[in-house]
Amino acid sequence: MSFKTIFKQYDWNTLEKEIYEVTTAEVAQVLQKEKIALEDFKALISPAAKPFLEQMAQRSNQLTKKRFGNTIQMYIPMYLSNECQNICTYCGFSMTNKIPRKTLTDAEILKEVAKIKSLGYDHILLVTGEANKTVGVSYIKHAIELIKNNFSNISMEVQPLDQEEYEALVAAGLYAVLVYQETYHEATYKVHHPKGKKSNFQYRLDTPDRLGKAGIHKIGIGALFGLEDWRVDSFYTALHLRYLQKTYWKTKYSISFPRLRPFEGDVAPKVEMTDSDLVQLICAYRLLDEDVELSMSTRESEKFRDHIIHLGITSISAESKTNPGGYSVAPQSLEQFEISDERSTAEIKAMIQSQGYEVVFKDWDKAYS
């Protein structure tokens, strides 16, 4: 069995109706529970939960401190390539965008690594466009082997791969993989991914299963908010999380919260997700699950990121460059999307510490794997 079996048991329109019909009385009942079930999650992400946001935030803060203490992990992405064979309507790397393409050489990778290490980071997230011929498994495996002695662990966000390919990368030193479904609404997914390997909805949906079978240490999942109704997509993400936790119980999990950001070509969000909505969702996930890691990128504004430190987030990026070579090589290549919080690592670190938290610059140490 794979998540596909579970996925087919749910209907998008039915879920949407159930979420929007939740009453304030039902939300109040859910918040009285010590243990929040998946069915209760519908109430926490419903419009009816808005009056309870402060209560949810306080409980989220308590649960996060109970599990993670007063720590916030800082991370940084390193883009290896912006070459891509897919058409994605919302992405700057889309094959249809006539932009300068760049894939880093070994020397350029090491130059980027030196800069990132100088900022204090001891773990790294490798990112590429989805171009199998240029930045396929052999290129990624080589990059991991090239840099693994510089970091406690290495994560990646690249094209979905087959199980045996993940197994080869795990053997080479890969620690975690982030793979976002973008949207769990299959028809909308096909509209935004009309061409390329990424157009295969079912193959992408099964990717976390292949990762779990390959024995990866951590899997990151999520949806891109703006393509469809964020509440329904978030329920499917929670459903996916619960299935993975039960099936691949040795693996750690994280959830990210990307909202559509401007890029070359642009696409307007179909459904707006306000700052208040995002706060509600962060708290809802924490109430559902004490152990899941919740991550916030530089897509969000300085003001917003300053205020969500206490709400359940466990990791936050800083000084992110979303173009290959952006830290030191500085090629003329397009960024994947515009970042909003452009503060330096030192500034973000100071902000976190000013709120009473300790900054952690690495994930789990390989010595304890």
C-alpha positions as CSV (number, residue, x, y, z in Angstrom):
1,M,0.0,0.0,0.0
2,S,1.1,3.6,-0.6
3,F,-0.4,7.0,0.3
4,K,-2.3,6.8,-3.0
5,T,-4.6,4.3,-1.5
6,I,-5.5,6.6,1.4
7,F,-5.7,9.6,-0.9
8,K,-8.4,8.0,-3.1
9,Q,-10.6,7.6,0.0
10,Y,-11.1,11.3,0.3
11,D,-13.0,13.8,-1.9
12,W,-11.8,17.4,-2.2
13,N,-15.2,19.0,-2.4
14,T,-16.5,17.0,0.6
15,L,-13.6,18.0,2.7
16,E,-14.0,21.7,1.7
17,K,-17.6,21.6,2.7
18,E,-16.9,19.9,6.0
19,I,-14.1,22.5,6.9
20,Y,-16.2,25.5,6.1
21,E,-19.3,24.2,7.9
22,V,-17.5,23.8,11.3
23,T,-19.1,26.0,14.0
24,T,-17.4,28.0,16.8
25,A,-19.0,25.6,19.3
26,E,-17.2,22.6,17.6
27,V,-13.9,24.5,17.6
28,A,-14.3,25.2,21.4
29,Q,-15.0,21.4,21.9
30,V,-11.8,20.5,20.0
31,L,-9.7,22.9,22.0
32,Q,-10.8,21.2,25.2
33,K,-9.2,18.0,24.1
34,E,-5.7,17.0,25.4
35,K,-5.0,15.0,22.2
36,I,-6.0,16.5,18.8
37,A,-7.0,13.9,16.2
38,L,-6.8,14.3,12.4
39,E,-10.6,14.8,12.2
40,D,-10.2,17.6,14.8
41,F,-7.7,19.3,12.5
42,K,-10.6,20.4,10.2
43,A,-11.9,22.5,13.0
44,L,-8.6,24.2,13.8
45,I,-8.1,25.3,10.1
46,S,-11.7,26.4,9.6
47,P,-12.9,30.0,9.4
48,A,-14.8,29.3,12.7
49,A,-11.4,29.0,14.5
50,K,-10.4,32.6,14.0
51,P,-11.8,33.9,17.3
52,F,-9.7,31.2,19.1
53,L,-6.4,32.3,17.5
54,E,-4.8,33.6,20.7
55,Q,-5.7,30.5,22.6
56,M,-4.3,28.3,19.8
57,A,-1.1,30.4,19.8
58,Q,-0.5,30.0,23.5
59,R,-1.0,26.3,23.4
60,S,1.2,26.0,20.3
61,N,4.0,27.9,22.1
62,Q,3.7,25.6,25.1
63,L,3.8,22.4,23.1
64,T,6.8,23.6,21.0
65,K,8.8,24.5,24.0
66,K,7.9,21.2,25.6
67,R,9.3,19.2,22.7
68,F,12.0,21.5,21.2
69,G,13.0,23.8,24.1
70,N,14.1,27.4,23.5
71,T,15.9,26.6,20.3
72,I,15.4,27.7,16.7
73,Q,17.4,26.0,14.0
74,M,18.8,28.2,11.2
75,Y,19.3,26.8,7.7
76,I,20.4,28.1,4.3
77,P,19.7,26.8,0.7
78,M,22.4,26.4,-1.9
79,Y,21.1,26.4,-5.5
80,L,23.2,24.2,-7.7
81,S,21.4,24.8,-11.0
82,N,18.4,26.7,-12.5
83,E,18.1,24.4,-15.5
84,C,14.7,22.7,-15.7
85,Q,12.8,20.5,-18.2
86,N,9.4,21.2,-16.6
87,I,6.8,23.9,-17.3
88,C,5.5,25.2,-14.0
89,T,3.3,28.3,-14.3
90,Y,4.4,29.8,-10.9
91,C,8.2,29.2,-11.1
92,G,11.0,31.3,-12.4
93,F,13.0,28.2,-13.4
94,S,10.1,27.0,-15.8
95,M,11.4,25.8,-19.1
96,T,9.3,28.4,-20.9
97,N,11.1,31.3,-19.3
98,K,13.9,32.6,-21.6
99,I,16.5,33.2,-19.0
100,P,20.2,32.6,-18.6
101,R,20.7,29.1,-17.2
102,K,23.5,28.1,-14.9
103,T,24.8,24.8,-13.3
104,L,27.6,25.1,-10.9
105,T,31.0,23.5,-11.5
106,D,33.0,21.7,-8.7
107,A,35.1,24.8,-8.1
108,E,32.0,27.0,-7.9
109,I,30.3,24.6,-5.5
110,L,33.3,24.7,-3.2
111,K,33.4,28.5,-3.4
112,E,29.7,28.6,-2.4
113,V,30.4,26.2,0.4
114,A,33.2,28.3,1.8
115,K,31.0,31.3,1.9
116,I,28.2,29.4,3.6
117,K,30.5,27.9,6.2
118,S,31.9,31.4,7.0
119,L,28.4,32.4,8.0
120,G,28.3,29.6,10.6
121,Y,26.1,26.9,9.0
122,D,26.9,23.3,9.6
123,H,24.1,21.7,7.5
124,I,22.9,22.6,4.0
125,L,20.0,22.3,1.7
126,L,20.9,21.6,-1.9
127,V,18.4,22.8,-4.5
128,T,18.2,22.4,-8.3
129,G,15.7,22.7,-11.1
130,E,14.3,19.5,-12.5
131,A,16.6,18.6,-15.4
132,N,17.5,14.9,-15.4
133,K,20.2,15.2,-18.1
134,T,22.1,18.1,-16.6
135,V,21.5,17.7,-12.9
136,G,20.5,14.1,-12.6
137,V,21.4,11.6,-9.9
138,S,25.0,11.3,-10.9
139,Y,25.5,15.1,-10.6
140,I,23.7,15.3,-7.3
141,K,25.6,12.3,-5.9
142,H,28.9,13.8,-6.9
143,A,27.9,17.2,-5.3
144,I,27.1,15.4,-2.0
145,E,30.4,13.5,-2.0
146,L,32.2,16.7,-2.8
147,I,30.9,18.7,0.1
148,K,29.9,16.1,2.8
149,N,33.0,16.6,4.9
150,N,32.1,20.2,5.4
151,F,28.7,19.6,7.0
152,S,27.1,17.5,9.7
153,N,24.4,16.6,7.3
154,I,23.0,17.4,3.8
155,S,19.4,17.9,2.7
156,M,18.1,18.4,-0.8
157,E,15.1,19.7,-2.7
158,V,15.3,18.4,-6.3
159,Q,13.2,16.4,-8.7
160,P,11.4,13.3,-7.4
161,L,13.5,10.1,-8.0
162,D,13.1,6.4,-7.9
163,Q,13.6,4.4,-4.7
164,E,17.0,2.9,-5.8
165,E,18.2,6.4,-6.8
166,Y,17.3,7.6,-3.3
167,E,19.1,4.6,-1.8
168,A,22.3,5.5,-3.7
169,L,22.1,9.1,-2.5
170,V,21.5,8.0,1.1
171,A,24.6,5.8,0.9
172,A,26.5,8.8,-0.4
173,G,25.6,10.9,2.6
174,L,22.2,12.4,2.0
175,Y,20.2,13.0,5.2
176,A,16.9,14.6,4.3
177,V,14.7,15.3,1.3
178,L,12.1,18.0,0.9
179,V,9.4,17.3,-1.7
180,Y,6.2,19.3,-1.9
181,Q,3.1,18.2,-3.6
182,E,2.4,21.9,-4.5
183,T,-1.4,21.1,-4.5
184,Y,-3.3,17.9,-3.7
185,H,-6.1,19.0,-6.1
186,E,-5.2,16.9,-9.1
187,A,-7.0,19.0,-11.8
188,T,-5.4,22.2,-10.6
189,Y,-2.1,20.5,-10.3
190,K,-2.3,19.6,-14.0
191,V,-3.1,23.2,-15.0
192,H,0.1,24.4,-13.4
193,H,2.3,21.5,-14.5
194,P,1.3,21.0,-18.2
195,K,4.7,19.5,-19.4
196,G,7.7,17.6,-18.1
197,K,8.2,14.8,-15.6
198,K,6.6,17.0,-12.9
199,S,3.3,16.8,-14.7
200,N,2.9,13.2,-13.4
201,F,0.7,13.9,-10.3
202,Q,0.7,10.3,-9.1
203,Y,4.5,9.9,-9.3
204,R,5.0,13.0,-7.2
205,L,2.3,11.9,-4.7
206,D,4.2,8.6,-4.2
207,T,7.6,10.2,-3.7
208,P,7.5,10.2,0.1
209,D,6.7,6.5,0.0
210,R,9.8,5.9,-2.1
211,L,11.8,8.0,0.3
212,G,10.5,6.1,3.3
213,K,11.4,2.7,1.7
214,A,14.9,4.0,0.9
215,G,15.5,4.7,4.5
216,I,15.9,8.4,4.5
217,H,16.4,10.1,7.9
218,K,13.9,13.0,7.3
219,I,11.2,13.9,4.9
220,G,9.8,17.4,4.4
221,I,6.3,17.8,2.9
222,G,3.9,20.7,2.2
223,A,1.8,22.6,-0.3
224,L,2.4,25.8,-2.2
225,F,-0.3,28.1,-0.9
226,G,-2.1,30.1,-3.6
227,L,-2.7,27.4,-6.2
228,E,-5.8,26.1,-4.4
229,D,-7.8,26.5,-1.2
230,W,-5.1,26.5,1.5
231,R,-7.4,24.9,4.1
232,V,-8.1,21.8,2.0
233,D,-4.5,21.4,0.8
234,S,-3.4,21.6,4.5
235,F,-5.8,18.9,5.5
236,Y,-4.3,16.6,2.8
237,T,-0.8,17.5,4.0
238,A,-1.8,16.5,7.5
239,L,-3.4,13.3,6.2
240,H,-0.1,12.6,4.3
241,L,1.9,13.2,7.4
242,R,-0.1,10.9,9.6
243,Y,0.1,8.1,7.0
244,L,3.9,8.5,6.7
245,Q,4.5,8.6,10.4
246,K,2.6,5.3,10.9
247,T,4.2,3.6,7.9
248,Y,7.8,4.9,8.1
249,W,8.0,5.4,11.9
250,K,11.8,5.6,12.0
251,T,11.8,8.7,9.9
252,K,11.6,12.3,11.1
253,Y,9.2,14.8,9.4
254,S,9.0,18.5,8.7
255,I,6.4,20.8,7.1
256,S,7.0,24.1,5.3
257,F,4.6,26.9,4.5
258,P,5.5,28.5,1.1
259,R,3.2,31.2,-0.2
260,L,3.3,32.2,-3.9
261,R,6.0,34.9,-4.4
262,P,6.7,37.1,-7.5
263,F,9.0,35.8,-10.2
264,E,9.6,36.1,-14.0
265,G,6.2,35.4,-15.6
266,D,4.2,35.5,-12.4
267,V,0.9,34.0,-11.6
268,A,-1.7,35.5,-9.2
269,P,-2.8,33.4,-6.2
270,K,-6.1,31.7,-6.9
271,V,-6.9,31.8,-3.2
272,E,-5.3,34.5,-0.9
273,M,-3.7,33.3,2.3
274,T,-3.4,36.2,4.8
275,D,-0.8,36.5,7.5
276,S,-3.6,35.7,10.0
277,D,-4.4,32.5,8.0
278,L,-0.8,31.4,8.1
279,V,-0.5,32.0,11.8
280,Q,-3.7,29.9,12.3
281,L,-2.2,27.1,10.2
282,I,1.1,27.0,12.0
283,C,-0.7,26.7,15.3
284,A,-3.1,24.1,14.0
285,Y,-0.2,21.9,12.9
286,R,1.5,22.2,16.2
287,L,-1.7,21.3,18.1
288,L,-2.1,18.3,15.9
289,D,1.5,17.1,16.2
290,E,4.1,18.0,18.9
291,D,7.0,16.3,17.1
292,V,6.8,17.6,13.5
293,E,9.3,20.3,12.6
294,L,7.8,23.5,11.2
295,S,9.9,25.5,8.9
296,M,9.7,29.2,7.7
297,S,11.6,30.6,4.7
298,T,12.7,34.0,3.6
299,R,9.6,34.2,1.4
300,E,7.9,35.9,4.3
301,S,8.5,39.5,5.5
302,E,10.8,40.6,8.3
303,K,7.8,41.7,10.4
304,F,6.0,38.5,10.0
305,R,9.0,36.3,10.7
306,D,9.9,38.3,13.8
307,H,6.5,37.6,15.2
308,I,6.2,33.9,14.4
309,I,9.2,32.8,16.5
310,H,7.0,32.0,19.5
311,L,4.2,30.3,17.6
312,G,5.5,26.9,16.8
313,I,8.2,27.4,14.2
314,T,11.4,25.3,14.8
315,S,13.6,26.3,11.8
316,I,14.0,29.5,9.9
317,S,16.2,30.4,6.9
318,A,18.4,33.5,6.5
319,E,20.3,35.3,3.8
320,S,18.9,33.0,1.2
321,K,19.9,33.3,-2.5
322,T,17.6,31.4,-4.9
323,N,19.9,31.5,-7.9
324,P,22.9,29.2,-8.5
325,G,26.1,30.8,-7.3
326,G,24.2,33.6,-5.5
327,Y,26.5,33.7,-2.4
328,S,29.9,34.0,-4.1
329,V,29.9,33.2,-7.8
330,A,27.2,35.8,-8.6
331,P,26.3,34.7,-12.2
332,Q,23.7,36.4,-14.3
333,S,21.0,33.8,-13.6
334,L,17.4,34.3,-12.6
335,E,16.3,33.7,-9.0
336,Q,13.6,31.0,-8.6
337,F,11.5,33.5,-6.6
338,E,11.9,36.8,-4.9
339,I,12.7,36.7,-1.2
340,S,11.1,39.1,1.2
341,D,13.3,39.0,4.3
342,E,16.8,40.1,3.1
343,R,18.5,40.4,6.5
344,S,21.9,38.8,7.0
345,T,22.5,35.6,9.0
346,A,23.9,37.7,11.8
347,E,20.8,39.9,11.9
348,I,18.4,37.0,12.0
349,K,20.5,35.3,14.7
350,A,20.4,38.5,16.8
351,M,16.6,38.7,16.3
352,I,16.1,35.2,17.5
353,Q,18.4,35.6,20.5
354,S,16.6,38.8,21.5
355,Q,13.4,36.8,21.9
356,G,15.1,34.4,24.3
357,Y,15.9,31.6,22.0
358,E,19.2,29.7,21.3
359,V,20.3,29.5,17.7
360,V,21.3,26.1,16.4
361,F,23.3,26.0,13.1
362,K,23.0,22.3,12.3
363,D,20.5,19.5,12.2
364,W,21.1,16.1,13.8
365,D,24.9,15.2,14.0
366,K,26.0,12.3,11.8
367,A,27.9,10.9,14.7
368,Y,24.5,10.0,16.3
369,S,22.9,8.6,13.2
